[in-house]
Amino acid sequence: MPDFPIRKIVVVSEEIRHDGGPAPAVPQRRAAAVGVAKNPFAGWYAEDLQPAMNDLNPLALELTDRLIAALGGDANAITGYGKASLVGSAGEAEHGALWGVPGGYGMRDRIAKSKAIVPWVLKVGGMGQAIDVPLGHANAAYVRSHFDTMTVMVQDAPKPDEIAFVIAMMIGGRVHSRMGGLEADQVKGEDGLR
């Protein structure tokens, strides 16, 4: 089985108190965790990548636990999430797709109200490249207030033979959301959509 040795883990958090308008009663909080790992597939073509996905489950759980702690320790307070992967230049975009299942699994394992699909993005890039992690409501994909992004970068990653695996979570939607549609307090949580 492939091995993904972790070179470093980075956790960043934000508290958004306003965005040019009035301060909300409760600020939006969001955080991202990045696991920078060696890419065992860098520099060569592997036909079957799928078995390697399970090797990333422990990293997904570790990053999830760190994010929950960074956001106050209450997994039930998490209202949104997203994931991303940034592959170094010796790899290919499909190597970033390895994160699709485990990245979502880690968060779903810890967040009870998580029926909605986990938005995600992947790309190949160089060291210090930023990636915009898409965010959405964890329990209902149609909640417009939770469509957001968190830009994440690690100055010295990914190196050509690395992958930066990212997850992000938030508490609350955009601070000045006023686009209507399904509101967070209207979520039924039955089908991941509404």
LINGI-V203291 format. One record per residue. N is the residue number from 1. RES is the residue in one small letter. PSI is psi as a letter, one per 20 degrees, with the letter a starting at -180 (999 if undefined). NEAR is the number of other C-alpha atoms within 12 Angstrom. D_CENTER is the distance of its C-alpha to the mean C-alpha in whole Angstrom. Layout:
# LINGI-V203291
[[N	RES	PSI	NEAR	D_CENTER] [N	RES	PSI	NEAR	D_CENTER]]
This chain:
# LINGI-V203291
[[1	m	q	14	25] [2	p	q	21	23] [3	d	q	19	21] [4	f	m	31	18] [5	p	p	21	20] [6	i	p	26	17] [7	r	g	21	19] [8	k	q	25	17] [9	i	p	30	14] [10	v	p	30	13] [11	v	p	31	11] [12	v	q	30	12] [13	s	q	28	13] [14	e	q	23	14] [15	e	o	25	17] [16	i	o	26	18] [17	r	h	21	22] [18	h	r	20	23] [19	d	l	15	22] [20	g	i	10	26] [21	g	a	13	27] [22	p	q	14	28] [23	a	p	16	26] [24	p	r	20	25] [25	a	h	12	26] [26	v	p	17	22] [27	p	q	21	20] [28	q	p	32	16] [29	r	p	34	14] [30	r	q	44	11] [31	a	q	41	9] [32	a	q	44	7] [33	a	p	45	8] [34	v	p	43	9] [35	g	o	45	11] [36	v	o	39	14] [37	a	q	37	16] [38	k	p	30	19] [39	n	o	41	19] [40	p	i	30	22] [41	f	j	32	22] [42	a	p	28	23] [43	g	j	18	26] [44	w	r	15	27] [45	y	p	15	26] [46	a	p	18	26] [47	e	g	11	27] [48	d	o	14	25] [49	l	h	24	21] [50	q	g	21	20] [51	p	h	18	21] [52	a	i	26	19] [53	m	g	28	16] [54	n	h	25	17] [55	d	i	24	18] [56	l	i	40	14] [57	n	g	27	14] [58	p	h	24	15] [59	l	g	35	12] [60	a	g	39	10] [61	l	g	28	12] [62	e	g	30	13] [63	l	h	39	9] [64	t	g	44	9] [65	d	h	31	13] [66	r	h	32	12] [67	l	g	42	10] [68	i	g	37	12] [69	a	g	25	15] [70	a	h	28	14] [71	l	j	32	14] [72	g	i	21	17] [73	g	i	17	17] [74	d	o	20	17] [75	a	h	29	15] [76	n	i	25	17] [77	a	i	27	16] [78	i	p	40	13] [79	t	i	44	13] [80	g	r	54	10] [81	y	r	54	6] [82	g	r	51	4] [83	k	r	50	3] [84	a	r	47	6] [85	s	p	49	9] [86	l	o	49	12] [87	v	p	45	15] [88	g	r	37	18] [89	s	i	28	21] [90	a	i	26	23] [91	g	a	32	20] [92	e	r	30	20] [93	a	h	27	17] [94	e	h	28	17] [95	h	h	42	16] [96	g	h	42	13] [97	a	i	32	13] [98	l	h	40	14] [99	w	i	47	10] [100	g	g	34	10] [101	v	g	31	12] [102	p	h	35	11] [103	g	g	46	7] [104	g	h	41	8] [105	y	g	32	11] [106	g	g	36	10] [107	m	g	46	9] [108	r	h	33	12] [109	d	h	23	14] [110	r	h	30	14] [111	i	o	31	13] [112	a	g	21	17] [113	k	n	27	16] [114	s	m	37	13] [115	k	i	30	15] [116	a	q	33	14] [117	i	q	31	12] [118	v	o	38	8] [119	p	q	35	8] [120	w	r	33	7] [121	v	q	32	9] [122	l	q	33	11] [123	k	r	30	14] [124	v	p	34	17] [125	g	r	30	17] [126	g	r	26	19] [127	m	p	25	19] [128	g	j	21	18] [129	q	p	26	16] [130	a	q	28	14] [131	i	p	36	11] [132	d	o	26	10] [133	v	o	37	6] [134	p	q	32	8] [135	l	q	42	8] [136	g	r	41	10] [137	h	p	45	12] [138	a	h	47	11] [139	n	i	36	15] [140	a	o	36	16] [141	a	h	34	15] [142	y	j	29	18] [143	v	o	35	18] [144	r	h	29	18] [145	s	i	32	17] [146	h	j	42	14] [147	f	o	34	13] [148	d	r	31	12] [149	t	q	32	10] [150	m	p	38	9] [151	t	p	29	11] [152	v	q	35	10] [153	m	q	32	13] [154	v	p	30	15] [155	q	h	18	18] [156	d	k	22	19] [157	a	q	37	17] [158	p	q	41	16] [159	k	r	29	20] [160	p	h	29	22] [161	d	k	31	21] [162	e	r	38	18] [163	i	p	50	14] [164	a	o	56	11] [165	f	p	57	8] [166	v	p	60	5] [167	i	q	59	2] [168	a	q	56	3] [169	m	q	57	7] [170	m	q	50	10] [171	i	o	39	13] [172	g	q	39	15] [173	g	a	38	15] [174	r	p	37	17] [175	v	h	29	20] [176	h	k	25	22] [177	s	p	24	21] [178	r	k	16	24] [179	m	j	16	24] [180	g	b	14	25] [181	g	a	19	24] [182	l	p	24	23] [183	e	q	25	22] [184	a	h	30	20] [185	d	i	17	23] [186	q	i	17	24] [187	v	p	26	22] [188	k	h	21	23] [189	g	k	24	21] [190	e	h	15	23] [191	d	j	17	21] [192	g	i	21	17] [193	l	g	24	19] [194	r	999	25	21]]
